[in-house]
Amino acid sequence: MKRRARVTRTPGAMDRLVEDYLAWCRARGLSPKTINDGYGYPLRGVFLPFCDREGIARADQLSNRVLDRLTSELLEKGGIRGVLSKHTVHSYVRSINHFLSWAGKEGELGQVKAQTPKLPKKIIDVLSREEIDQLESAALNDRDRLIVRLLADTGIRRGELVGLRVSDLVERDRNYYLHVRGKGARDRLVPIPRLHRQFERFAQRGRPGGIRTDRIFVSLRRREAGDYAPLTPSGVDQVISTLAQVAGINKRVYPHVLRHSYATYALTRGMNPIQLAQILGHSSLAMIQNVYSHLSPRDAYEAMANVLITDQN
């Protein structure tokens, strides 16, 4: 496919409106990565060039018909980098619609939005509790065993795991939590009723001697400078992938699968979805509803039976 040539643009009213929106996002405290990648590129690199091609100079010139052409163009012609997947188009259009919704509330235009392409339903592959035990058993050191258990029994994200520090074990009223630094600078406390002793022991005795960083998880080998580097997200990927191979698990295993596995297990055991969303760091129930709709009617039946049995007791 022939890629589109970049066009030199002259900033106008639409550019100023986009920059006002991004300033509003910064004022909300969103991370620079979220602003630049999640909103900045879809608006500056996709939406504004489209407006130029369509001759749209002001927000009040936008309509649903015009915006439908944007979605169609992205699906059929791709972007400046070539062909775009439906998931990428969906992500771009969703970000643009967030901007349009904000502009509407600011009185800049009416209630218009672009259609988001319908995405194929994902089949979430999860690990059983037995397979998670196999992963843990395949680990040859305390670090990797704790990594498996934290991912599988708390559902924290890979990036949250590598950011954990020695001081992040928190006790409140004899209950133990992990202080987790979540996406969008949203911190939360994640309960670890069965892992706090393992975490504490590793923090005190499991890390290399003389280490200068307060990160819990570090590399197994020293750097040339003599210190141990904090474990990276790609390092966690490698740990989990290697353990899956050693354990003989014949499916693709990566850190986020353990997050899905935890959430699925918690829901089938009857956990309140609102509590689960709080533990996972979701700001709403939408992700729970969208991602974990693969639960079967039998799962719902068993959850209801457990509730009724509890009520009778």
Buried (B, 14 or more C-beta within 10 A) or exposed (E): EEEBEEEEEEEBBBBEBBBBBBEEBEEEEBBEEBBEEBBBBBBBBBBBBBBBEBEBEEBBBBEEEBBEBBBBBBBEBBBEEEEBEBEBBBBBBBBBBBBBEBBBEEEBBEEBBBEBBEEEEEEBEBBEEEBBBBBBEBBEEBBBBBBBBBBBBBBBBBBBBBBBBBEBBBEEEEEBBBBBBBBEEEEBBBBBEEBBEBBBEBBEEBBEEEEEBEBBBBBEEBEEEEBBBBBBBEBBBEBBBBBBEBBEBEEEBEBBBBBBBBBBBBBBEBBEBEEBBBBBBBEEEEBBEEBBEBBEEEBEEBBEEEEEEEEEE
